[in-house]
């Protein structure tokens, strides 16, 4: 089983790869058509949500640089 990897693109989508399943709010599976990698919308402009269709071009800015989250509250 491949480790799941999520890559945050500058000014764009999230690339999700590996052993994944995506479900809707009711727990129903999206049929990924055998794909092992998909791109998810972050901008809210896609007409194919939750998947990216490229609508973010020239409308979404985010510099994707990793940072540490604060410690988890107990």
N, C-alpha and C positions, 0 to 999 in steps of 0.2 A: 504494500500500500504506500503510495507516494505521499509525502508530507504536503499538506496544503500550504500554498504560498499566496499571499495577497500583496501585490505591488501597487503603490499609490503613484499614479502618473502626475507629473506637473500639468496643471491646467486641464485635467481630464479625469478619466475613469479609474476605477479600481480593477486591476487584472487579477482574477482569481484562478489558480491552477492547482491541479492535484486531484485527490479523491474528494469530490465535492457533491453535495446535493443542495438545492435551493428550494425552499418551501414558501408558500404564500402565507397570509395571516391566519388561514384556516388549517395550515399544516399540509396542504396539497403540494405535491412535488411538481416543479417545472420540468418539462421534458427537455433536456439539454441536447438531445439528438446525438448522443455519443461523444459530445465534446468533453475534453479534459481541461479546457481553459475557456473562460468567458470574461467579458468586461461588464462591470456594473456601473450604472450612472451615478454620479455624485452631484451633478449640477441641477437636476430636476427638469431638464428641458427635453429629455428623450421621449419620443413617442412610442418607444418599445420598453418602457420601464418594467422591471428593474434593470434591464440591460441597456448598455450604451449604444446609441446610434450615431454618435459623432456630432450631435446638436450643440455640444458645449463649445465648439470652435468659435473663438472670438467673443465668448460670452461668460467665461468662467476663468478666474485666476486663482491659482494656489501653488505656492512653491512647496513641493513635496520633499521636505527634509525631516528626517526622523528625530525624535526627541524622547526623553524618558518621562513616563507618567509618574505622578507622585505615588508614594507607597499606598497600597490598598488599605482602606479603613477597616478596622476590626470591630 
